[in-house]
């Protein structure tokens, strides 16, 4: 009977230790960025400076979810006039469509770390599946906050005209966009 009790206690304790952890995305260390064609002669690069969200992660069970909200009004090409144009009606139309959002499931776990993110991007009022590969993933104790900090570098691509972002298409712009999300999140 004692053996059974200790086995049950060990099982309950192990289950408690493997509980999912929620992490808040750190907007000062998270920058979704992108690359897009400019008339076939160069590649324009930009990033979004304002975002928020959370990650839920259970490394032992190989499960996790990501919910990232991005403010397209914070688009930054390093060129103020282009930033204003991109936030306007000809591209992101933030007055009409507001924020963008990526929600997905972490998958392909190897040794407690996810290798991909299967999710959906909502942009310009359209939601489509977008798969991201996770190039780097690591968790460490945060040296100042004394809580776990996880970071990742995820990347993928999509066709912007699938989301109604067709600026330049009539001039022959390639509609492919390379997306990269550098993210850091701190445990609650």
ChimeraX attribute file (.defattr): number of C-alpha atoms within 10 A of each C-alpha:
attribute: neighborCount
match mode: 1-to-1
recipient: residues
	/A:1	6
	/A:2	7
	/A:3	8
	/A:4	9
	/A:5	10
	/A:6	11
	/A:7	12
	/A:8	12
	/A:9	12
	/A:10	12
	/A:11	12
	/A:12	11
	/A:13	11
	/A:14	11
	/A:15	12
	/A:16	10
	/A:17	11
	/A:18	13
	/A:19	13
	/A:20	17
	/A:21	15
	/A:22	18
	/A:23	21
	/A:24	19
	/A:25	25
	/A:26	18
	/A:27	16
	/A:28	12
	/A:29	12
	/A:30	21
	/A:31	20
	/A:32	21
	/A:33	19
	/A:34	20
	/A:35	16
	/A:36	20
	/A:37	18
	/A:38	16
	/A:39	13
	/A:40	11
	/A:41	8
	/A:42	9
	/A:43	13
	/A:44	11
	/A:45	16
	/A:46	19
	/A:47	19
	/A:48	19
	/A:49	19
	/A:50	17
	/A:51	21
	/A:52	17
	/A:53	18
	/A:54	20
	/A:55	24
	/A:56	18
	/A:57	25
	/A:58	18
	/A:59	18
	/A:60	15
	/A:61	13
	/A:62	17
	/A:63	18
	/A:64	21
	/A:65	18
	/A:66	20
	/A:67	18
	/A:68	19
	/A:69	18
	/A:70	23
	/A:71	17
	/A:72	26
	/A:73	21
	/A:74	17
	/A:75	24
	/A:76	19
	/A:77	18
	/A:78	11
	/A:79	10
	/A:80	11
	/A:81	9
	/A:82	13
	/A:83	17
	/A:84	15
	/A:85	14
	/A:86	21
	/A:87	20
	/A:88	16
	/A:89	13
	/A:90	12
	/A:91	16
	/A:92	25
	/A:93	19
	/A:94	19
	/A:95	11
	/A:96	11
	/A:97	15
	/A:98	17
	/A:99	19
	/A:100	21
	/A:101	20
	/A:102	20
	/A:103	21
	/A:104	22
	/A:105	19
	/A:106	25
	/A:107	18
	/A:108	16
	/A:109	16
	/A:110	10
	/A:111	9
	/A:112	16
	/A:113	23
	/A:114	24
	/A:115	18
	/A:116	20
	/A:117	23
	/A:118	18
	/A:119	19
	/A:120	18
	/A:121	21
	/A:122	20
	/A:123	23
	/A:124	21
	/A:125	15
	/A:126	13
	/A:127	15
	/A:128	14
	/A:129	14
	/A:130	20
	/A:131	19
	/A:132	21
	/A:133	19
	/A:134	22
	/A:135	12
	/A:136	13
	/A:137	16
	/A:138	13
	/A:139	14
	/A:140	12
	/A:141	13
	/A:142	13
	/A:143	9
	/A:144	6
	/A:145	10
	/A:146	11
	/A:147	14
	/A:148	16
	/A:149	21
	/A:150	21
	/A:151	19
	/A:152	20
	/A:153	18
	/A:154	21
	/A:155	21
	/A:156	17
	/A:157	16
	/A:158	17
	/A:159	16
	/A:160	19
	/A:161	14
	/A:162	14
	/A:163	17
	/A:164	14
	/A:165	17
	/A:166	16
	/A:167	16
	/A:168	15
	/A:169	13
	/A:170	7
	/A:171	10
	/A:172	12
	/A:173	16
	/A:174	17
	/A:175	18
	/A:176	15
	/A:177	18
	/A:178	16
	/A:179	19
	/A:180	20
	/A:181	19
	/A:182	16
	/A:183	20
	/A:184	23
	/A:185	23
	/A:186	23
	/A:187	20
	/A:188	11
